[in-house]
């Protein structure tokens, strides 16, 4: 299995220029021509006597024949996205449903309903819908189509309908599985390996997520101190005539480094932090998918055990076991295909994210180094001029 450390194995011949590093990676299996484009934008606040909430405009453009129109525009609130996710989980219990941002995403970093919070959520909701649109199975889900096309009152009416057959089947599976004690007896080796992989992945991605947030916090504190450090040199220059230009030069360098640091922090908050946190959520989702697969397996195992202990009704049990075997096989095949697809996407996301962070770091340090080198060069020239003037008779 490819580890996260693989992204550091650069070729010795690779150019060190930041702009050329990303070009060394040509991801395989480029997506086919898309026929469904979704945009989430234009957040709008709504204040009622009961609650305050945000809605987002969801614009869909498509060339698919099953849609009545080529373009749709609806408004959705966060609860609607939660409903869609739950319906997808009911209909496809062993597929990997993309994560949604938590109800209070990045708690402690941004205030609820602030512009930063709303924009962070908008981006996450946009990615959620486009991940579904790019999925070979989820993209054709009927509830997904209704979510994209139905007006608010139509969606509300659809939500009030009773649980679907698939939903009731899912409840039956959970009820039966909850009565099964102990581990699954006949779990295929592949799913044991996936479970072990995800346990390790979950530990590592959670550590990376915590470290990235700590780095961002420390960088913010460093930036705030630098913003105080620069003006001090400017004030000092007013009382030191002989070194006033030097002090102003230092203040100017610090100001330029502040701006470079702000750009670097923006790169962390826009590229690194969201991706790491998304895969923290993905790790939880995958563990849930594996449990649901085991529940379906557990239902089959319980029926096989019941058949072994039954003296009568063997034909009835055999028929039921045959159906459950088909169900387990479908669940296994669905998860196998989705696992391979998810793992490939994860590795591409991680690789491109870490390369992007490395490029941003290189640009940052090159910019800061060039700033201070330019300042030192100017001071060296001034020093030589002063020395020459002193040597003249």
N, C-alpha and C positions, 0 to 999 in steps of 0.2 A: 504493500500500500504506500502511496505517495505521502510523505510526511510534510508538515508545514515548513520544515527546514529546507526542503528541496528548492525553495525559491532563492536561496542564497548561493546555489551552485552555479555561479556565472562562469562562462568560458573565459580563459586567460586572454583570449584575443578580442574579447568584447570591448568596444569603445567605451570610454568612461564619460563621454559627454551625456548629460542628462537627457537631452532631446533625442539621442540615438538609442538609449537603453530600451525604451519601450518597444522600439521597432524590431528588436531581436526576438520578440515573442509574437508568433503568428498562431493564434488559437485555431485548433482544428474544429471540424464539424460546425462551420458557420451556419446560423439559422437559415432555413429556407425562406423564400419570399413570403412575407407576412400578408395576411388579409384582414387583420383586425388591429386597429390602432386606438389606444385609449389615453386620454389626458385628464389628469385631476388638477384643477386650478381654481382660481377665484373664490377663496374662502370668504364666507359671509356670516356675520354674527346675528343671532336671533335671541331676543330677550322676551320672555313671556312671564306671566304671573307665577308660573310654577318652576321654570328652569331657564337657564341660559345655555345655548349650544351653538356650535358652528356647523354650517353646511358647506359642502364643496361641490363645485360644478364638475360633472363627469361627462366628457365629450367622447363619443365613440364614432369612428369612421370605419366602414367595412365594405367588402365586396362579396361577402358570403350570401349565398342564395337563400338561406333560412331566415335571414333578416328581411323585414318588410321595407326597410329604407336603408340608404347608404350612410346616413348620419343621424345621430341621436344626441340630445343634450338633456341631462337630468341633474337634479341636485340631490345629494345624499349626505346624511350625517353619520357620525362614527358608529352609532348603533346599527345602521343599515349594513355597514361593512362587517360588523360582528355577526349579524344574521347570515350574511352570505358565507362567511367562513364556517359557521356551524352547519349550514346546509351542505356544503361541500364535504365536510367531515362525515356527515350522515350518509351521503350518497357514495362516498369513496373512502371507506374506513382504512384501507391499507395503501392509500396514495399520500404523498407528502404535500400537504397543503401549505402554501407560503404563510409566513407569520404576519400578524398585524402588530403595529406598535401598541404597547400597553396603554391602558386608559390614561395613566399619567407618565408619559415617556420622559426619560432623563430626569427623574424626580430629584430635586435639589439643585439642578443646573439651570433650569428655566422655570418661569412662573406660568401657571396655567392661563391660557388665553392671551399670553403675550405674543407679539409678532414672531418671535423666535420659535416659540412652542408650536404655533399654528403652521409655520413654514416647515418645521421639522416633521410634523405629522402629515402635512400635505405630500411631502416627498415620499414618506413611507407608504401612504395610501396609494400613491401613483405607482410605486414599485410593486405593491401587493397585486393590484389589478393587472399590471402588465406581466407579472410572473404567471398569473393564471392564464392570461391570453396566450402566452408562449408555451403553455403545457399541452402536450398532445391529446390528453383526455379531458382535463378540467375545462379547457376552452370551449368544449361543446356541451357543458352542463346547462340544463334548462334554467335553473335558478340564476346562474351567471348571466344568461341572456336576459332574463326578466330584470335583474338588477341594473343592467346597462340600458334597457329600453323603456321600462315602465315608468309612468309618471308617479308622483308621490302617493296619490290616492290609490292607484292600481297596485303599487307595491305593498301598501298598508293592507289592502284587501287580500292580497296573496299571502301575506304573513299570517293572517287570521285563519287560514285553512288548516284543517287538522293535520297531524303528522303523516308523512307519506309512508308507503309500504316499506321502503328502505329504512326509514327512521324506526318503524316498529320492529323491523328485523334486527336493527342495531341494538335496540333496547332488549330484545330477547337474548341476543348474544351476550350482552353485559350481565343480564340476570342469570343465565346459565353459567357463565364463566365465574361469576362471583361465588357460586356454590362449589367450584372446583378448588381444592386445597393443594398447595404445593406447586412445584414447577411443572411445565409442560413436558410430558414424557417423550413425545415423538417429534420434537422440534428439529428441523433439518439443520445440519451443521452450519450452513451458510448464514442462517439467521442468528445463530449463536455468535459467529464471527462478527456479524454486523453489530450486534448488541455490545460486544467487547470493544469494537472500534469506536462506537458512539460514546461509551463510558469514558474512554481515554480522550476522545475529541472534546467532549463536554468539559472535562477538567481543564484541558489546555486552553480552549477558547474562552472559558470564564476567567482564567488567569490573565490572558491577553487583554480581555475587555477591562478588567480592573486596572491593569498596569497602564493601558492607554488613557483611561480616565484620570489616573494619578498624574501621568505625564502632562496631560492637558491642564490640569489644575495647577501644577507646579509652573508650567509655562506661563499661565495667566498671572500668577503671583510675580514671576520674574519680569513680565512685561509691565506690570503696575509699578514695580520698583524702578525699572529703567525710565519710565515716564516721569518719575520724580527726580531721577539722577541727572538727566539732561539739563533741565532749567537751572539747576544749581550752578552748573558751569557758566551758564549765561549770566547769572547774577554775579558770580565771582569775577567775571571779566570786567565788570563795571568798576571794580576797585583795584584792579591790577593792570595798569597801563602797559607795562613791559611785556606781559604774557597774554594780553587780552585776545589777540588773534588766535593764539594757540588754544586758549580755553573755549573760544567760540567754535573753533574747528572740532574740538572734542564733543561739544554739545551737538553740532551738526551731524557728526558720525553716530552719536547715540540715537538721535532722532531718526536717521535712516535705518538703523538696526531695529528700532521699534516698529517701523513700518514693515520691514522684512519679517519680523516676528509675528506681526498681526496676520500677514499673508500665510505664514506657516501654520498658525493656529487655525485659520479658516480652512486650510487643507485638511487638518486633522479632524475638525468638526464636521466637514462635509463629506470626506472620503473614508477615513479610517474608522472613526467611532461608530457611524451607522452600520457599516458592513460587519464589524466585529459583533455589535449587539444583535444584528439580524441573525447571525449564525449562533449566538447564544440561544435565541428563541427557536431557531431551527433544531438545535440539539434537543430541546425539550419536546418539540413536535415529533421528532423521529423516535424518541423513546416512547412517546404515546402511540405512534403507529405500530411499533414492534409489540407493544402490549396488546393492541387490538388484534394483531395477527395471531398472537398467542391465545387470545380469547376464542377466536374462531377455531384454532387447533384444539383448545381445551374442550369445546363443545363436541367436536368429533371424538376425542378420546373418551369423554364421558359416555357417549352413545356406544362406542365399541366395548367399554367395560360393562355397560348395562346388557348388551347382547350376550356377552360371555356368561352372565349370571342368569339369563332368562331361559326357561325351558320352553315357553310358548311365544307366539307372536314373532317368531324369527324372521318371517318374510317381511312384516311391517318394519322391523328394525333394520333389516338389510337394505330395504329401499331408502329409508331415511339416512342410513350411513352412506349410501351411494351418493345421495344429494349433498351431504356434508363434505364428502371427499372432493366433489367437484367444486364446492364453495371454497375449501381450503386451497385447492390447486389454483383457482382464480385469484385468491388473495395473495398467494405466494408469487405467482407470475406478475401480478400488478406491482407488488413491492420490489421484486427483483429489478424490473425494468425502471421503476422510478428511482430506485437506489443508485443504479449506474448513472442515470441522468443527473441526479442531484449531486453525486460525488464529483462528476466532471465539472458541473457548474460551480461547485464550491471551490475546487482547485483553481479554476480560471479566475473566480472572484478574488480569492486570496492572493494569487500570483499578481494580478493586475493592481490590487490594492497596495500590496507591500512594495511593488516597483514604483507606484505613484508616490508613496511616502518617501522612498529612497531618493527619487528625483527631486521632490520638494525640499528634502534636507540638503541635497547637494546644491540646489539653487540658493537656498538660504545661506549656507556657509560661504559659498562663492561670493554672494552679494556682500555679506558682512566683511569678508576678508578683503575684497576689492575696495570697500569703503575705507577701511583702516589703512590699507597699503597706500592708497592715494593721499590720505592725510599725512602719513609718515614721509612720503616722498616730498610733499610740499614743505614740510618742516625741515627736511634735510637740505633742500635747495636754499631755504632762507638762512639756515645755519652757515652754509658755505659762503653765501653772499656777505654775511656779517663778518666771517673770518677773513675774507679777502679785503674787506674795507679796513679792518684793524691792522692788517699787515702792510698797507700802503703808508709811505712816509708822509 
